[in-house]
């Protein structure tokens, strides 16, 4: 993608530039579909976008396509189509929206999407594996699943130099080496290691800015909303990772948010309660969900979503460029492990954030569509409450399916949560 | 598909597809199985069950209807 969106006012630039980059990305996918070209289908947890760009594959993120249908309030049409085809109401709604999309020949609210010519996935989510099997059946798509070893127990991560880590890295590196000739065969392009190094350099530079963005929200008031604005940032960090556009976008975003922080500009009139968000957002009520919090002066200053869905961009870690394949393997291992840890050990993840972000409370958003993210949230809340005096609100709704989202019920619980936070603040004065 | 081969090897005239509602991989595969059985023209019965299911009357009626359909088809 060449060039950057035109000059704009600094305030709000991150949102408008992000939307513009998205429109361009989907326009390119639409053109690829029109030409009858296939795309590489990948997922946010371990996309390997840096490698796939070396073969000029158009890159499709089905999770992003699906959530877009919910934000644009047409998800039910896709879900109904997949359920008519035979899918149960109890399976991942991202999967069903994608099935609906494939049954419509790739027709999406943002343009037509190319069919999958290759699917590359990791074991970060068990549903990824079953999801790719659907494309295998529909299109005979070659599927490559990279098995990434996870953390063996809470707090048990190993790091470079440790024999366990080195064994894990060698295991992942070998799988990447096996993936490369498959990409060469399908794309009819020779692998260029310098191109990979360049893409990884751009990802490193983007990651530096992404981390700076996250740190800026430690300011009071926080300059961005981790759920609403954060979702746009995540879209760019995933979809355009390893490109000049993504690097420039986040460099500009740092500038914008630093200005906002220096001017004391927050996201609400008066920031009263600083909150962490755990889980996947409520996309069917995306703006309204946030308003139920902002009406009380509640602001999402951080989220585990920004960690597990950022492709590792939020970690204080960078690719080693001396040996790109080993560096990519190390990155994939650390990033996917970090993503899984944020889902499986959510209480520890939020505990690390509590002081840095001066949290007043934690919102746990369990969604019917995603057992992987949601199953442990009630336990995480209970576990954290035994270690920290940090109020928590557990909500249950969905990320896609409006049939299981009850706005009135959520609002009652949110209002009660803020009443409690307000009483607590008053008692402390 | 593996189950299709097994069905024809053993001469099965019908199939029962059932998955626990909490088991997403099982629910996903129901679709693949039912599509393959559709293509093969084999009658099948699809059901989902809860982990703590205690009432089976409805399931019994559905199964009896399925069996009668096969018997009298």
Interface residues (C-beta under 8 A of the other chain):
Chain A: X85 X86 X87 X88 X90 X91 X92 X95 X126 X127 X130 X133 X134 X137 X371
Chain B: X19 X21 X22 X24 X25 X27 X28 X29 X30 X31 X32 X34 X35 X48
